[in-house]
Amino acid sequence: MSAVSGLVIVDKPAGMTSHDVVARVRRLAGTRKVGHAGTLDPMATGVLVIGVEKATRLLGYLTLTEKEYAATIRLGQSTSTDDAEGEITGTTPAVGVSAETLEKAVSALIGEILQVPPAVSAIKVDGQRAYRLTRAGAAPELKARPVTVYEFTITGTHRDGGLLDVDATVRCSSGTYIRALARDLGAALGTGGHLTRLRRTRVGGYRIEDARTLEQLAGRFEVLPLAQAAAAAFPSRTLTADEAHRLAHGGRLAATAAAGPAAAGPSAAYAPDGTLIALVTEESGQARPLVVFA
């Protein structure tokens, strides 16, 4: 019997790579067709969206959704990886950083910004991962990329000698590195900075409250059914029987009245009985299938 298609919202534990989690889910699901939407570093915990069977076709579109994090940034130290897993590369006491100065520096990192990814990241440079080049002693010069930080809110601070730990919540676009925010905040304050804690609390419509640990999944493995999984992440469009048949065979439909800026992203198109037929995009007055599930 083939595995059921759907999403698994995993609460990733610290110390495991995203690939480790995928390997565990493959065993639990009894299928090789498993993938994830957006890597979490080994140090990080929280929401990791896993696709099983047909749901793997959703993953490329889910990676583009906004994300939320709870983080702790340590000011006063820089590291080689911009997080606690790297070696300390610089120490500058943060004793002179006031609450007002900190808020001002944080505010400067909100909005549309240009961000240089960490040298130890999965960004590809000439076909090779940046972290592999860096660890081989040939750290690449990565280009700044546009990202959007919708919210960067300080929720608490803790001083320990010359160190200042800053707890914060961040809501941001896909492709934003929280490690890089920590690094850039420290640079702006002249103290250096790195990430000591990161927990992803939301990916698009999937929240930490919906996530299950690997231990829970081992006890009872369930997936979020394909139709329900798509409804949580994308606007929905209900089709007529004729439209569902046409779309299932790769045909195009008329765009909905909602087409425009609000319909710029994919929509999930459903048959009258609630079956997910396809993800569609609307352009030039037509809705065309991006990926067909029926």
Long-range contacts (C-beta under 8 A, 24 or more apart in sequence): 2-31, 2-53, 3-29, 3-30, 3-31, 3-33, 3-52, 3-53, 4-52, 4-53, 4-223, 4-225, 5-52, 5-53, 5-54, 5-55, 5-223, 5-225, 5-226, 5-293, 6-51, 6-52, 6-53, 6-55, 6-223, 6-224, 6-225, 6-226, 6-228, 6-229, 7-49, 7-50, 7-51, 7-52, 7-55, 7-58, 7-206, 7-223, 7-224, 7-226, 7-229, 8-49, 8-50, 8-51, 8-52, 8-212, 8-217, 8-222, 8-223, 8-224, 9-47, 9-48, 9-49, 9-50, 9-206, 9-210, 9-211, 9-212, 9-224, 10-47, 10-48, 10-49, 10-50, 10-211, 10-212, 10-213, 10-214, 10-217, 11-45, 11-46, 11-47, 11-48, 11-208, 11-211, 11-212, 11-213, 12-40, 12-44, 12-45, 12-46, 12-47, 12-48, 12-200, 13-45, 13-213, 13-214, 14-42, 14-43, 14-44, 14-45, 15-42, 15-43, 16-42, 17-42, 18-48, 21-48, 21-50, 21-214, 22-50, 24-214, 25-50, 25-52, 25-217, 28-217, 28-218, 28-221, 29-53, 29-221, 29-223, 35-59, 37-62, 37-63, 37-203, 38-62, 38-63, 38-67, 38-174, 38-203, 39-122, 40-198, 40-200, 41-83, 41-85, 41-179, 41-198, 42-85, 43-83, 43-84, 43-85, 43-195, 43-198, 44-198, 44-199, 44-200, 45-198, 45-199, 45-200, 46-198, 46-199, 46-200, 46-201, 46-208, 46-211, 47-200, 47-201, 47-202, 47-203, 47-206, 47-207, 47-208, 47-211, 48-200, 48-211, 49-203, 49-204, 49-206, 52-223, 54-226, 54-293, 55-223, 55-226, 55-229, 57-291, 57-293, 58-226, 58-229, 58-230, 58-233, 58-279, 58-291, 61-233, 61-234, 61-266, 61-279, 61-290, 61-291, 62-203, 62-204, 62-233, 63-174, 64-174, 64-265, 65-174, 65-203, 65-204, 65-205, 65-233, 66-150, 66-171, 66-172, 66-173, 66-174, 66-204, 67-171, 67-172, 67-173, 67-174, 67-176, 67-200, 67-202, 67-203, 67-204, 68-169, 68-170, 68-171, 68-172, 68-200, 68-201, 68-202, 69-169, 69-170, 69-171, 69-172, 69-178, 69-198, 69-199, 69-200, 69-201, 70-155, 70-167, 70-168, 70-169, 70-197, 70-198, 70-199, 70-201, 71-167, 71-168, 71-169, 71-170, 71-178, 71-181, 71-182, 71-195, 71-197, 71-198, 71-199, 72-165, 72-166, 72-167, 72-168, 72-195, 72-196, 72-197, 72-198, 73-165, 73-166, 73-168, 73-181, 73-182, 73-185, 73-186, 73-193, 73-194, 73-195, 73-196, 74-163, 74-164, 74-165, 74-166, 74-182, 74-193, 74-194, 74-195, 74-196, 75-163, 75-164, 75-165, 75-166, 75-185, 75-186, 75-189, 75-191, 75-192, 75-193, 76-162, 76-163, 76-164, 76-186, 76-191, 76-192, 76-193, 77-163, 77-192, 77-193, 77-194, 78-183, 78-186, 78-192, 78-193, 78-194, 79-194, 80-119, 80-120, 81-118, 81-119, 81-120, 81-179, 81-194, 82-118, 82-120, 82-177, 82-179, 82-180, 82-182, 82-183, 82-194, 82-195, 83-179, 83-182, 83-194, 83-195, 83-196, 83-198, 84-194, 84-195, 84-196, 86-120, 86-194, 89-192, 90-192, 91-162, 91-192, 92-190, 92-191, 92-192, 93-161, 93-162, 93-163, 93-191, 94-162, 94-163, 94-164, 94-189, 94-191, 95-162, 97-164, 97-189, 97-191, 99-157, 101-189, 102-154, 102-157, 102-164, 102-166, 102-189, 103-154, 105-185, 105-188, 105-189, 106-152, 106-154, 106-168, 106-185, 107-152, 108-188, 109-149, 109-152, 109-181, 109-184, 109-185, 109-188, 110-149, 110-150, 110-151, 110-152, 111-148, 111-149, 112-146, 112-147, 112-148, 113-146, 113-147, 113-148, 113-149, 114-144, 114-145, 114-146, 114-147, 115-144, 115-145, 115-146, 115-147, 115-176, 115-177, 115-180, 115-181, 115-184, 116-142, 116-143, 116-144, 116-145, 116-180, 117-142, 117-145, 117-177, 117-180, 118-177, 118-179, 118-180, 118-183, 121-177, 145-175, 147-172, 147-173, 147-175, 147-176, 148-172, 148-173, 148-176, 149-173, 149-176, 149-181, 152-181, 164-191, 165-196, 169-201, 204-232, 204-233, 205-232, 205-233, 206-232, 206-233, 226-276, 226-293, 227-268, 227-270, 227-274, 227-275, 227-276, 230-268, 230-276, 230-279, 231-268, 233-268, 234-265, 234-266, 234-267, 234-268, 234-279, 235-262, 235-263, 235-265, 235-267, 235-268, 236-267, 236-268, 236-269, 236-270, 237-267, 237-268, 237-269, 237-270, 237-280, 237-287, 238-269, 238-270, 238-272, 239-269, 239-270, 239-271, 239-272, 239-277, 240-272, 241-271, 241-272, 243-269, 244-269, 244-270, 244-271, 244-272, 244-275, 244-277, 244-294, 247-277, 247-278, 247-280, 247-287, 247-289, 247-292, 247-294, 248-277, 248-278, 248-292, 248-294, 250-289, 250-292, 252-286, 252-287, 252-288, 252-289, 253-280, 253-286, 253-287, 254-285, 254-286, 254-287, 255-282, 255-283, 255-285, 255-286, 255-287, 256-282, 256-287, 259-285, 259-287, 266-290
